[in-house]
Amino acid sequence: MTISYDREVDALYIRLLPGQHQCRVVRLTEDIALDFGAGEQLVGIEVLGAKRLFSDPDHPSVALQDLLVAPASG
């Protein structure tokens, strides 16, 4: 999973699946869109106007909780 934030356009994107996918976009609201790939797998979530979600918009942070760490391959 990758979470990115573009300050210029104030958009947050949560990529759930790696790689390139041809997606069907489903808008939940004007500000939230879901990207579905093959087999209706959820590929990503886009949030526009995202700075309102941060307590400190100049220094956005993300807290990850209860995640299992996968062993490094190699």
Protein Blocks (a to p, Z undefined) as FASTA:
>chain_A
ZZdddfklopacddfbgcjdddddddfblmbccdddehhiafbdcdehklmmpmblmlgc
dddehiacdddeZZ
